[in-house]
């Protein structure tokens, strides 16, 4: 599945703060949409129920990605 989102914020927030907020809020929003879509679609197509994507800690994931990015630079 590929999911894209378009986010905006007040101009005064600044680009760096906006990017920092997207690391958590953007991922959380898009993942919630994906979870709902997968659950809804599979509940309509599977006889035995539906598939529910697990929740995960987005803050920890974002920190891990930052650490990996720092090691690769």
C-alpha positions as CSV (number, residue, x, y, z in Angstrom):
1,X,0.0,0.0,0.0
2,X,1.2,3.5,-0.8
3,X,-0.4,6.4,1.0
4,X,0.4,10.0,0.6
5,X,-0.7,13.1,2.6
6,X,-0.6,16.8,2.2
7,X,0.0,18.8,5.4
8,X,0.1,22.5,6.1
9,X,0.7,24.8,9.0
10,X,0.8,28.5,9.7
11,X,3.8,30.3,8.1
12,X,5.1,31.5,11.4
13,X,5.9,27.9,12.6
14,X,9.0,27.7,10.4
15,X,10.2,24.9,8.1
16,X,12.3,23.1,10.7
17,X,9.6,22.9,13.3
18,X,7.1,21.8,10.6
19,X,9.4,18.9,9.6
20,X,9.9,17.9,13.2
21,X,6.1,17.8,13.8
22,X,5.6,15.8,10.6
23,X,7.9,13.1,11.9
24,X,5.4,12.2,14.5
25,X,2.1,13.8,13.6
26,X,2.3,13.0,9.9
27,X,3.2,9.4,10.4
28,X,0.5,9.0,13.0
29,X,-2.2,10.5,10.8
30,X,-1.3,8.5,7.7
31,X,-0.9,5.2,9.6
32,X,-4.3,5.7,11.2
33,X,-5.9,6.1,7.8
34,X,-4.0,3.0,6.5
35,X,-5.2,1.0,9.5
36,X,-8.8,2.0,8.9
37,X,-8.6,1.3,5.2
38,X,-7.1,-2.2,5.7
39,X,-9.6,-3.1,8.4
40,X,-12.5,-1.9,6.4
41,X,-11.5,-3.6,3.2
42,X,-10.6,-6.9,4.8
43,X,-13.8,-7.0,6.8
44,X,-15.8,-6.8,3.6
45,X,-13.7,-9.4,1.8
46,X,-12.8,-12.0,4.5
47,X,-15.4,-14.4,5.8
48,X,-13.7,-14.8,9.2
49,X,-13.2,-11.2,10.2
50,X,-10.7,-8.5,9.3
51,X,-7.0,-7.7,9.4
52,X,-6.0,-5.0,11.9
53,X,-2.5,-3.4,11.5
54,X,-0.8,-3.2,14.9
55,X,-0.2,0.1,16.7
56,X,3.4,1.1,17.2
57,X,5.3,3.8,19.1
58,X,5.8,6.6,16.5
59,X,7.9,8.7,18.8
60,X,10.4,5.8,19.3
61,X,10.3,5.0,15.6
62,X,11.1,8.6,14.7
63,X,14.0,8.7,17.2
64,X,15.4,5.4,15.7
65,X,15.2,6.8,12.2
66,X,17.0,10.0,13.3
67,X,19.8,7.9,14.9
68,X,20.1,5.7,11.8
69,X,20.3,8.8,9.6
70,X,23.0,10.3,11.8
71,X,25.1,7.1,11.6
72,X,24.8,7.1,7.8
73,X,26.0,10.7,7.3
